Amino acid sequence: MTELLVTTPFGLFCPPGGFHIDPWKPVERAIITHAHADHARPGCASYLGSHEGRHLLTTRLGADIRLETLPYGESIDIHGVTVSLHPAGHVLGSAQIRVEYRGEVVVASGDYKLADDPTCTPFEPVKCHTFITESTFGLPIYKWQSSAAIFAEIDDWRRGNIASGKCSVIYSYSLGKAQRLMAGIDADLGPIYLHGAVDVVTKAYRDSGVPLPETRTMNDVPKKHDFAGATVIAPPSAAGGPWVRRFEPASDAMASGWMLVRGTRRRRALDRGFILSDHADWPGLLSAIRSTGCENVLVTHGFTAELARYLRERGLNADTLATQYEGEVEELSPAESESRAAATQESA
């Protein structure tokens, strides 16, 4: 549908501009939508990203990378191709990449969401001829509650744990989801402790000027410490390991869009599952696509065939685009990913 951005063994490539967008192998010039590991990979000779996300990119890729940043909406010329970055609302610094050449406009969305999130700039519709969209939650069953409703549920759970003398341990992706949790929960309900991996990213958020409540790490407490009434935010990889045993007695939970699928929480033996995602739900995907006014849609990572078929049935020129982007896979084991896919296919 477009020759302005094509797939290569190294990733999405713009032939006239000579640059890649979110390449999955090292290239000479990479334009990065956001700092998640499946979109921002090490080894490239130079990087271009949003000004808002510069601290996250250097935290993830190294302080010595050759990095140029652009404010949202400001454009540059690369070999006759006009490039600009626009808010995606996914995580801090996330951007949609707008590429224009000889009157043709293509927008690569990266990952995005339309839900409220005080830790990043909201999604901005960008008019284009071709829209390259993610589809992590590209099935009609995925419909999110309001952020306020989810955080009210989380705080009610925390209050119950405080009354029972328990610690509240909540697992979430260390970049984006964890900081959104900090900003959304009631900071007056006891101290908030962070896993080291979450703390490193949170420092980059603070350095970027994002206001977050006071937090602590294990370095701030003696070896034997009573965590009753506290809240701990940790990555999913910490679940079930020795690191979390120090918080007992505790109640554990996970914040993820996958918690909507029946059985996911049970397979992880969690006490609670909160449906909180940094990706667009089904209505959000359709709304975002409509807002671009595009004629063509290329669907990547997620339920690509299902979303493309739905769009074709409604008159758009839609097809799938093979990439190596992954979405929220850190939140599920391979076995759970297979089970989730089977369950959602049956429900579609």
Buried (B, 14 or more C-beta within 10 A) or exposed (E): BBEBBEBEEBBBBBBBBEBBBBBBBEBEBBBBBBBBEBBBBEEBEBBBBBBBBBBBBBBBBEEEBEBEBBEBEEEEEBEEBBBBBBBBBBBBBBBBBBBBBEEEBBBBBBBBBBBEBEBBBEBBBBEBBBBBBBBBBBBBBBEBBEBEEBBBBBBEBBBEBBEEEBBBBBBBBBBBBBBBBBBBBBBEBBBBBBBBBBBBBBEBBBEBEBEBEEBBBBEEBEEEEEBBBBBBBBBBBBBEEEBBEBBEEBBBBBBBBBBBBEEBBEBBEBBBBBBBBBBBBBEBBBBBBEBBEBBBBBBBBBBBEBBBBBBEEEEBBBBBBEBBBBBBBBBBEEEBBEBBEEBBEEEE
